[in-house]
Amino acid sequence: MKKILFAISVFVYTLLIAISSNAQKTTVPDAVQKSFNEHFKNATIARWVPIHNSYVACYTQGKGYNDAYFTDDGEFKGVGHHITTDLLPMHVQAKLDDSYAGYEITELYQFDCVENGICFFAVLKNQKNELILKLNTYGDVAYSKKTRIKSAGVSEPMIASKENTDNKENKANK
């Protein structure tokens, strides 16, 4: 159960990092900072984000941003980063193409976990639903969450125009 919660928090992090306004001001425990420095000697930290009894370091080392995950006592859990569909393993891409053909992939995240190896998180959308999937390297779904997308209803203009007023009066008189 702990592993599932941690995996979910990894994904939640990817969705929340952009809106985390206090990320720059986060005070990180010494054990977490020390663990990061031991694992990533030449990395530059962009920000720390606290999430569900853990800390995520968004950092650069070479090209692009990566995310390093640590428990609050400094235990290193893994590294993740956003990817594109061309970087997905063949089995994962085939599973998404076959089983979720009516959906558009809007986000992909690869997580290399110390305990469980590599997994992928995918956010898929169609007109009615959004799916969040956790897949292993063979394309098997380990976790899924389906959310119904609220449709934007057509509303009448807030400003009354003569045409709108006339149409309402005509409907009322009929």
C-alpha positions in Angstrom: 0.0 0.0 0.0 2.9 2.4 0.8 4.3 1.8 -2.7 1.0 2.6 -4.3 0.7 5.8 -2.3 4.2 6.8 -3.1 3.6 6.2 -6.8 0.5 8.2 -6.7 2.3 11.1 -5.0 4.9 11.0 -7.8 2.2 11.6 -10.3 0.4 14.2 -8.2 3.7 16.0 -8.0 4.0 16.3 -11.8 0.6 17.9 -11.8 1.1 20.3 -8.9 4.7 21.5 -9.4 3.7 24.2 -11.7 1.3 25.7 -9.2 3.4 25.2 -6.1 4.1 28.8 -5.2 6.1 28.1 -2.1 8.5 25.7 -3.8 11.4 28.1 -3.7 10.9 28.8 0.1 10.8 25.2 1.2 13.0 24.3 4.1 14.4 20.8 3.4 15.6 18.6 6.3 19.4 18.1 6.5 19.1 14.4 5.8 17.2 15.0 2.6 19.7 17.6 1.4 22.7 15.4 2.3 21.1 12.4 0.4 20.6 14.6 -2.6 24.2 15.8 -2.6 25.4 12.2 -2.3 23.4 10.9 -5.3 23.7 14.0 -7.6 27.1 15.5 -7.2 27.1 17.9 -10.2 23.4 18.7 -10.2 21.8 22.2 -9.8 18.6 22.3 -7.9 15.9 24.5 -9.4 13.5 24.0 -6.5 12.3 21.7 -3.7 8.7 20.6 -3.4 7.3 18.9 -0.3 4.7 16.3 -1.1 3.0 13.7 1.2 5.8 13.0 3.7 8.4 13.3 1.0 10.5 15.8 -0.9 11.1 16.3 -4.6 14.1 18.0 -6.0 13.6 19.5 -9.4 17.1 19.7 -10.8 19.3 19.9 -13.9 22.3 17.7 -14.6 23.3 17.9 -18.2 20.3 18.4 -20.4 16.8 19.0 -19.2 15.0 18.8 -15.8 14.6 15.7 -13.7 12.9 15.1 -10.4 14.5 13.2 -7.5 12.3 11.8 -4.8 13.2 11.4 -1.2 11.4 10.4 2.0 11.4 12.9 4.8 14.3 11.0 6.5 16.4 11.3 3.3 15.9 7.8 1.8 16.3 8.1 -2.0 13.3 6.6 -3.8 13.9 7.4 -7.5 14.2 9.7 -10.4 11.5 10.9 -12.9 11.1 13.1 -15.9 8.6 14.0 -18.6 9.0 12.2 -21.9 7.5 12.1 -25.3 5.7 9.1 -27.0 8.7 8.2 -29.1 10.6 7.4 -25.9 8.0 4.9 -24.7 8.9 1.2 -24.9 7.2 -0.7 -27.7 4.9 -2.7 -25.4 3.7 0.4 -23.6 3.0 2.3 -26.9 1.2 -0.7 -28.3 -1.0 -1.0 -25.2 -1.9 2.7 -25.3 -2.6 2.5 -29.0 -4.8 -0.6 -28.8 -6.6 -0.2 -25.5 -7.1 3.6 -25.5 -7.5 4.5 -29.2 -10.2 7.1 -28.5 -8.0 9.0 -26.2 -5.2 11.6 -26.8 -2.1 11.4 -24.7 -1.6 14.7 -23.0 1.2 13.9 -20.6 3.8 11.2 -20.1 6.1 10.7 -17.2 8.8 8.1 -16.7 9.7 7.1 -13.1 12.8 5.0 -12.3 12.0 3.6 -8.8 14.8 2.2 -6.6 12.4 -0.6 -5.4 10.3 -1.4 -8.4 12.2 -0.3 -11.5 10.8 1.8 -14.3 7.2 2.6 -14.7 5.3 5.2 -16.8 2.5 7.5 -15.9 0.2 8.6 -18.7 -2.6 11.2 -18.7 -5.1 10.5 -21.5 -8.1 12.6 -22.5 -11.1 12.4 -24.8 -14.2 14.6 -24.9 -15.8 13.0 -21.9 -13.1 11.5 -19.7 -9.6 11.9 -18.4 -7.6 8.8 -17.5 -4.5 8.6 -15.4 -2.6 5.3 -15.9 0.4 3.8 -14.3 2.0 1.2 -16.6 5.0 -1.1 -16.3 7.5 -1.6 -19.1 5.3 -4.3 -20.7 2.3 -2.0 -20.9 0.4 -3.6 -18.1 -1.8 -1.2 -16.1 -0.9 -1.2 -12.4 -3.2 1.7 -11.5 -5.9 3.7 -13.2 -8.1 6.6 -12.3 -11.0 7.8 -14.5 -12.4 11.3 -14.1 -15.4 12.7 -16.0 -14.7 16.0 -17.7 -17.3 18.5 -17.0 -18.6 19.9 -20.3 -18.8 23.6 -20.7 -22.5 24.2 -21.3 -23.6 26.9 -23.8 -24.8 29.9 -21.9 -26.5 33.0 -23.0 -24.5 36.2 -23.1 -24.3 38.2 -19.9 -25.0 41.5 -21.7 -28.6 41.9 -22.9 -28.8 42.9 -26.5 -31.9 43.9 -28.4 -31.8 40.7 -30.3 -31.6 38.5 -27.2 -34.4 40.5 -25.5 -36.6 40.2 -28.6 -36.0 36.4 -28.8 -36.9 35.9 -25.2 -40.1 38.0 -25.5 -41.1 36.0 -28.7 -40.5 32.7 -26.9 -42.6 33.9 -23.9 -45.5 35.0 -26.1 -45.7 31.7 -28.0 
